[in-house]
């Protein structure tokens, strides 16, 4: 049920707000298009992160980790299956959000055309990376750190330039924003809507920084998993 509940609520709240702001006729870009595009992209990132971290927590809550890891199943196979199931959840959420945004606000995400593909690819990969990082933190500190599964992505939202450009942030925070891969996606989306061209620089930095963080997080997760397995803490998670 949560696959649909939060995405639908996000679309309704931000969609109606976008329509209201658009009626103020402040000029500039189409506010509905920019904000709803940002909402759809943000939900994709949010769902991809939770697909990994929440799936791991569900196994902890069900005390099922022992049953999983006494089988020949490897950690990489477990994570791959988690990502695959998460991908299905994301597709289901998109199948609800995109038609809802079209029928309520005449917003068609597919007006971005083929430019959607690289943007969505960066968001999914970065979301899975964040989910793996949250899981590694939970492995290290136990379920007392499970707030990371829900809260970590909220922590980076103000600096990802989701609903406003990086230039709206204070000068001293702008370098921090450019260290977050999703920033390049949202900046790139606004560029496409405004000018109709693909910002290759944003795309390159988005992919490059995502791969960089993915390598670091995989190493961090492998280290944490080996540590809790060696000390026997894996089976004590509850």
C-alpha positions, 0 to 999 in steps of 0.5 A: 500500500505504501508503494502508492500512498506516498507518491499519490499524496506528493502528487496531490499536494505539490500539484495543487500548490503548483497550479496555485503558483502558476495562476499567480502568473509570476512569469518565467518557466511553467511552474506546474511542469517544473515542480511536478517534474521535480516531484516525480523525479524525487519520488523515484529517488526516494523509492529506489533508496527505500527499496534497498534499506527497507527490504533489509530492515524487513528481514531484520524485523522478521528475524529472517537473516539467519535463514537467508545467510545459512543458504548458499545465497551470497550477499551480492545475490541478496542485494541484486534480488532486493534491487530487482524487487525495488525496481518493480515497486518503482515501476508500479509507483510510476504507473500511478503517478504519471497518469495521475499527474497527466489527468489532474494537471495535464503534465506529461513527463514524456515531453522530456523525451529520450532525455528521461533515460539518463536522468532516471538512470542516475536517480535509480543508481544513486538511490540504490547507493544511498540505500546500501549506505543506510544498510551498512550504517544499520549493520554497524550500529544496529537497528537503533540507526534505522532512522537512516532508512527513512531520514537520510534521503530527507537530509540531502533534499534541501541541498539537491536543488529539487524545487529551486536552482542551486543559485537559490542556496547561500554561496557557502552551501553551493559547493555542497550541493554540487557534491550530490549527484541528484543535484545535476539531475534536477538542474538538468531537468530544468535546463531541458524544460527551459531550453529543450537541450540536454546539458551534457556537463550536468549529465557527465558530472551526475554519472561520474559522481554517482559511480564514485559514491557507488564504489565507495559505498560498496566497499563500506558495505562489504567492510561492515558486513564482514565485521558483523559476520566476524563478530557474530553481530549479524544474528543479534540485529533485532 
